[in-house]
Structures are given as C-alpha cells and as structure tokens.
Amino acid sequence: MTYEELIQAMTPDMHQSLTRAVELGKWPDGRRLTQEQKDICLRAVIAYDHDNKPEEERVGYISRAKKDGSQHGKDPLQPDTIKILTDDKN
C-alpha cells in the first residue's frame, strides 16, 4: 500500500486517533511517540485534512477575519513595497 492509498483509506476515527497521538506525544496505550512517528503522523493528519476538510477546519488554519468581516493586519500573500534608505554623505 502506498502512502497516498493509506491516506485515502484513513477513517475519521483513525484521523482523530493520530491527531490525539501527535497532540499528547503518546499512543493511546501510553507509549511515547518517537520524533519519526510524530513527523509521519502529523504529515498523515495534514494530508487527510487537505483531502477531506474545508480550509477553516484543517490543522494549522489561522483565521485572519475580524467580527466585522475585515482582516487583521495585511495579507502576507500580497506584494509589499519596501523603501531603501541610503547614507548619501559622500
């Protein structure tokens, strides 16, 4: 079974179990996850979320919307103008 097939075969219960394991750093039986297991589980959770959940419900989603519908801060995906200051004392 490939990684992609595994993600597609994942059930919501399996997803919840992996999410909980990453959050707590241990399996349901109390054994600690290794760093490699954490990495693999988190990648699986992110891949599952991408394929099965709307953006606002995915792991790591941060809403930039205020209650009035406007955004907090500026959009990080928009270009930003920078001003270069030089010392012209010569």
Helices and strands as residue ranges (DSSP letters): H 3-9, H 12-24, H 35-52, G 55-57
